[in-house]
């Protein structure tokens, strides 16, 4: 019916999905009541034996390994590109209890790589959406969704109270990596760490037996400006999928005490050439501040201060210009057609989507020695002799502010006034062209 409103349809679907979920959970409870321990096996139920039979016939797994998985507890920090596939395979493998922590909600830009979510989950807490899917996969597994931001207070309480066998790091920021490393060392828990960016992935296991921890290898955090996230650098969807699946594999090996755990080694994955390479890491550092023979860090610290960066993946909005040097997107929409607009996003990002009549001049180009002469030539080619105003635009309004600062400093002799478009294309899409 053409008269049905889109929001009305969405609300109807949400209501029906909620009703379906309730009935599915009710059915699962009834089925679990009937699912009794097998008369031939006092560790697993009959349905569990059937469900896990294909992996239990492996000599490396057997009944002993499957029973170990059933009595294990795993913590997954981050329900994103890494956490989703890791959680999916661990739930299917029959881990007894899995806690999933994430503070974020599902967004459209997540869906190309975060395989637990659909378009109907947009705006829903990731951990809740993950819970709903995973419980439908295997109702024998206890899944605990925690929608919260990981910091030194929350993670300490959770880890001490639950005593996990393995922690999986599915985060995307340096501060959380140090936090998870330290809390795992202090509680003697192996940490399965993975990362994925662009066409490359990495994987290793920290603090296992006498292997190094993260601080052994990186005692000092990198400068914040040198760290690129998926949001800034991009990632091809299958890359975190591969890394997340391998994190699940390493976790299972740890839980059933298999040899060949990726400790003291780093697995490098190059998706562009489809190559896997394992490199040997340095041994545990006896002088390490956390896992060394005489540790100097014995309690959790302020990791955002230590790293000089936030412990989450969202982009912080900066504010480094005077109010009169900024224009809101509504006013910009009215005046932009009569003035020069510089879009300072990277070339690849610009060609994905751009406003008509804008000129692409990437912010990174300002690192070159000749950028000032280049921008002056650009102004001469495309402006009138009495050019007075130039508007600067980027994705969220951060790089455009930085660019305005550079323009003000290097082009003060031109008499041109530079203005930042507040909120960038993100705000434009929401307020002007939704």
C-alpha positions in Angstrom: 0.0 0.0 0.0 1.5 3.3 -1.1 -0.1 5.1 1.8 1.7 3.1 4.5 4.4 5.3 6.1 8.0 4.0 6.2 8.2 4.6 10.0 4.9 2.8 10.5 6.3 -0.2 8.7 9.5 -0.1 10.7 7.5 0.0 14.0 5.3 -2.9 12.8 8.4 -5.0 12.0 10.0 -4.1 15.4 6.8 -5.2 17.2 6.5 -8.5 15.2 10.2 -9.3 15.7 9.9 -8.7 19.4 6.9 -11.0 19.6 8.7 -13.6 17.5 11.8 -13.4 19.8 9.6 -13.9 22.9 8.0 -17.0 21.4 11.4 -18.4 20.3 12.8 -17.9 23.8 9.8 -19.5 25.3 10.2 -22.5 23.0 13.9 -22.8 23.8 13.1 -22.9 27.5 10.6 -25.7 27.0 13.0 -27.7 24.8 15.8 -27.3 27.4 13.4 -28.7 30.1 13.1 -31.8 28.0 16.8 -32.1 27.2 18.2 -34.3 29.8 21.7 -35.6 30.4 22.3 -38.7 28.3 22.1 -42.0 30.1 25.4 -42.9 28.4 27.2 -39.7 29.3 26.9 -37.7 32.5 28.6 -34.6 31.1 26.5 -33.7 28.0 22.9 -33.9 27.0 21.8 -36.0 24.1 21.2 -33.0 21.9 24.6 -31.6 22.8 26.3 -34.8 21.7 24.5 -34.6 18.4 25.2 -30.9 18.0 28.9 -31.2 18.6 29.5 -34.6 17.2 31.5 -33.5 14.1 34.1 -31.8 16.3 34.0 -34.4 19.1 35.2 -37.1 16.8 38.4 -35.2 16.3 41.1 -36.8 18.5 42.2 -33.3 19.5 38.7 -32.5 20.9 37.0 -35.7 22.0 34.6 -35.8 24.9 37.2 -34.4 27.3 37.7 -31.3 25.2 34.0 -30.7 24.6 33.4 -31.0 28.3 36.2 -28.5 28.9 34.5 -26.0 26.5 31.2 -26.5 28.3 32.8 -25.5 31.6 34.7 -22.5 30.2 34.0 -18.8 30.5 35.2 -16.4 27.8 35.0 -12.6 27.7 34.7 -10.8 24.3 35.4 -7.1 24.4 34.0 -5.4 21.3 31.1 -6.7 19.3 32.4 -5.4 16.0 34.2 -6.8 13.0 36.3 -9.1 15.1 34.0 -9.8 18.0 31.1 -10.9 15.7 32.7 -13.8 14.0 34.6 -14.8 17.1 31.4 -14.9 19.1 29.5 -16.8 16.4 32.0 -19.6 16.2 32.5 -19.9 20.0 28.8 -20.2 20.5 28.6 -22.9 17.9 31.5 -24.7 19.5 29.7 -25.0 22.8 31.5 -22.6 25.1 29.7 -22.7 28.5 29.5 -19.0 29.1 30.3 -16.0 26.9 30.2 -12.4 28.1 30.1 -9.7 25.3 30.9 -6.1 26.1 30.2 -3.2 23.8 28.9 0.3 24.4 27.8 1.1 20.8 24.7 0.8 18.7 24.4 -0.8 15.3 25.0 1.7 12.4 24.5 1.2 8.7 28.3 1.5 8.1 28.8 -1.5 10.4 27.0 -4.0 8.2 29.6 -4.8 5.6 31.8 -6.5 8.2 29.8 -7.0 11.4 28.0 -10.2 10.5 25.7 -10.5 13.5 23.6 -7.5 12.5 21.0 -6.6 9.8 19.5 -3.4 8.6 16.6 -4.0 11.0 19.1 -3.8 14.0 20.2 -0.2 13.2 19.9 1.9 16.3 19.8 -1.1 18.6 22.6 -1.9 21.2 25.1 -4.2 19.5 25.2 -6.5 22.5 21.5 -7.0 22.5 21.3 -7.7 18.8 24.2 -10.1 19.2 22.5 -11.8 22.1 19.3 -12.3 20.1 21.1 -13.9 17.2 23.5 -16.1 19.2 20.8 -17.5 21.5 18.9 -18.7 18.4 22.1 -20.4 17.3 22.8 -22.4 20.5 20.6 -22.2 23.5 22.9 -24.3 25.6 25.4 -21.5 25.9 24.9 -18.8 28.5 25.4 -15.4 26.9 25.7 -12.3 28.9 25.4 -9.0 27.0 26.8 -6.0 28.8 26.2 -2.6 27.2 28.8 -0.5 28.8 32.1 1.4 28.1 35.2 -0.6 29.2 37.4 1.4 31.6 39.6 0.5 34.5 36.7 0.4 37.0 34.2 -1.6 35.0 36.6 -4.2 33.6 38.3 -4.8 37.0 35.0 -5.6 38.6 33.8 -7.8 35.8 37.0 -9.8 35.5 37.6 -10.3 39.2 34.0 -11.4 39.7 33.8 -13.9 36.8 37.3 -15.4 36.5 37.3 -15.9 32.8 39.5 -18.6 31.2 40.3 -16.4 28.1 39.7 -12.8 27.1 39.3 -11.8 23.4 40.3 -8.3 22.4 38.0 -7.1 19.6 38.6 -3.4 20.3 39.9 -0.8 17.9 41.9 1.6 20.0 45.2 1.6 21.8 44.0 2.6 25.2 41.7 -0.4 25.5 44.5 -2.7 24.3 46.7 -1.6 27.2 43.8 -1.9 29.6 42.9 -5.4 28.6 46.6 -6.5 28.6 47.2 -5.2 32.1 44.0 -6.6 33.6 44.7 -10.0 32.0 48.3 -10.1 33.3 47.1 -9.1 36.8 44.5 -11.9 36.8 46.7 -14.4 34.9 44.4 -14.8 31.9 45.6 -15.3 28.3 44.6 -12.5 25.9 43.7 -13.3 22.3 44.4 -10.1 20.4 43.5 -9.3 16.8 43.4 -6.3 14.6 42.3 -5.5 11.0 42.8 -2.5 8.9 42.4 -2.0 5.1 43.6 -5.2 3.5 45.7 -6.5 6.4 45.2 -8.4 9.7 47.2 -9.4 12.7 46.7 -12.0 15.4 48.6 -13.1 18.5 48.1 -14.5 22.0 49.5 -12.5 24.9 50.5 -13.7 28.4 50.3 -17.4 27.8 52.6 -19.6 29.8 56.0 -17.7 29.6 55.1 -15.7 26.5 55.3 -11.9 26.3 52.4 -9.5 27.1 51.5 -6.5 25.0 53.7 -4.2 27.2 56.7 -6.4 26.7 56.6 -5.5 23.0 55.2 -2.0 23.2 56.2 -0.4 26.6 55.4 3.0 25.3 52.2 3.8 23.3 52.5 5.2 19.8 51.8 8.9 19.2 48.0 9.3 18.8 48.4 11.0 15.4 50.1 7.9 14.0 47.3 5.5 14.9 44.7 4.8 12.1 41.3 3.3 12.9 38.9 1.5 10.6 36.8 4.6 10.6 39.7 6.6 9.2 41.6 4.1 7.1 38.9 1.7 6.1 38.8 -2.1 6.0 37.6 -4.7 3.6 34.9 -6.7 5.3 36.4 -10.3 5.0 39.6 -9.2 6.7 38.2 -8.8 10.2 36.1 -11.9 9.5 39.2 -13.9 8.9 40.9 -12.5 12.0 37.9 -13.0 14.2 37.5 -16.6 13.1 41.1 -17.3 14.0 40.6 -15.6 17.4 37.9 -18.2 18.0 40.3 -21.0 16.9 43.1 -19.8 19.2 40.6 -19.5 22.1 39.4 -23.1 21.6 43.0 -24.3 21.5 43.7 -22.5 24.8 40.6 -23.9 26.5 41.3 -27.5 25.6 45.0 -27.2 26.0 46.1 -27.9 22.5 49.7 -27.3 21.3 50.6 -24.7 18.7 49.0 -21.7 20.4 50.0 -18.4 18.7 52.0 -17.2 21.7 55.4 -15.5 21.1 54.4 -15.3 17.5 52.5 -12.8 15.4 50.4 -13.9 12.4 50.4 -11.4 9.6 47.6 -11.6 7.1 47.8 -9.8 3.7 44.5 -10.0 2.0 45.8 -8.4 -1.2 48.1 -11.2 -1.9 46.3 -13.9 0.1 49.4 -14.7 2.2 49.8 -15.7 5.8 53.1 -15.1 7.5 54.1 -16.0 11.1 56.9 -14.0 12.7 58.7 -14.7 16.0 58.2 -12.1 18.7 60.6 -11.1 21.4 60.5 -13.1 24.6 58.8 -12.0 27.8 60.7 -9.0 29.1 61.8 -9.6 32.7 61.8 -5.9 33.2 58.3 -5.4 31.9 56.3 -2.9 34.0 53.4 -5.3 34.3 54.4 -9.0 33.7 58.1 -8.6 34.7 59.9 -10.1 37.6 59.4 -7.0 39.7 56.4 -5.2 38.1 56.0 -1.5 38.8 52.4 -1.3 37.6 50.3 -3.5 40.0 46.9 -1.8 39.6 45.0 -0.4 36.7 45.9 3.2 35.6 44.3 5.9 33.6 44.8 4.5 30.1 43.4 7.4 28.1 45.9 9.7 29.8 48.7 7.1 29.4 48.0 6.8 25.6 46.9 10.3 25.0 43.8 9.0 23.2 40.3 8.0 23.9 39.4 4.4 24.9 36.6 4.2 22.3 36.4 4.2 18.5 34.1 7.1 17.9 35.4 10.3 16.4 35.6 13.2 18.9 34.6 16.5 17.6 37.3 19.1 18.1 36.7 22.9 18.6 39.8 24.9 17.8 38.3 27.9 15.9 36.6 31.0 17.0 32.8 31.0 16.6 33.0 33.6 13.8 35.2 31.3 11.8 32.5 28.6 11.6 29.3 28.4 9.6 26.4 25.9 10.3 25.3 23.6 7.5 21.9 25.3 7.0 23.6 28.7 6.3 26.3 27.0 4.3 23.6 25.4 2.0 22.3 28.9 1.2 25.7 30.5 0.3 27.9 27.6 -0.9 26.8 27.9 -4.6 28.2 31.5 -4.8 31.6 30.7 -3.2 34.6 28.4 -3.4 34.2 25.3 -1.3 37.2 23.1 -0.5 36.6 19.5 0.5 39.6 18.3 2.4 38.8 14.6 2.6 41.0 12.0 1.0 40.6 11.5 -2.8 39.0 8.1 -2.4 36.5 9.3 0.2 35.7 12.4 -1.9 34.8 10.3 -5.0 32.5 8.2 -2.9 30.2 11.2 -2.4 30.6 14.9 -2.8 28.6 18.1 -3.1 28.4 19.7 -6.5 30.9 22.5 -7.3 33.2 21.5 -4.4 36.9 21.2 -5.0 38.9 18.4 -3.5 42.1 19.4 -1.8 43.0 16.7 0.7 44.2 17.7 4.1 47.1 15.3 3.8 48.4 17.4 0.9 49.2 20.2 3.3 52.2 18.1 4.5 54.0 18.8 1.3 56.3 21.7 0.9 54.7 23.1 -2.2 51.1 23.0 -1.0 50.8 26.8 -0.5 51.8 27.6 -4.1 49.5 24.8 -5.3 46.4 26.2 -3.5 47.2 29.7 -4.7 47.3 28.5 -8.3 44.0 26.7 -7.7 42.4 29.9 -6.4 43.6 31.8 -9.5 42.2 29.2 -11.9 38.7 29.0 -10.4 37.9 32.4 -8.7 37.2 35.9 -9.5 39.8 38.6 -8.8 37.9 39.8 -5.7 37.8 36.4 -3.9 36.9 37.1 -0.2 35.5 33.9 1.3 36.4 30.2 1.1 34.4 27.5 2.9 36.2 24.3 4.1 34.4 21.0 4.4 35.3 17.5 5.5 33.4 14.4 6.8 32.7 15.5 10.4 34.2 19.0 10.7 37.5 18.1 12.3 40.1 18.1 9.5 38.3 21.1 8.0 39.1 23.0 11.2 42.7 22.0 11.1 42.8 23.0 7.4 41.4 26.5 8.3 44.2 27.0 10.8 46.8 26.2 8.1 45.1 28.5 5.6 45.0 31.3 8.1 48.6 31.0 8.9 50.0 30.5 5.4 47.6 32.6 3.3 47.1 35.6 5.5 48.6 37.9 2.8 45.7 37.0 0.4 43.0 38.7 2.4 40.7 35.7 2.1 38.5 34.7 5.0 38.3 30.9 5.6 35.3 29.4 7.2 34.8 25.9 8.6 31.5 24.1 7.9 30.4 22.9 11.3 29.8 19.1 11.5 30.9 18.5 7.9 29.1 16.3 5.5 27.7 14.2 8.3 25.7 17.2 9.6 24.8 18.2 6.1 23.3 14.8 5.4 21.3 14.9 8.6 20.0 18.5 8.5 20.0 19.6 4.9 19.8 16.5 2.7 18.6 13.6 4.9 
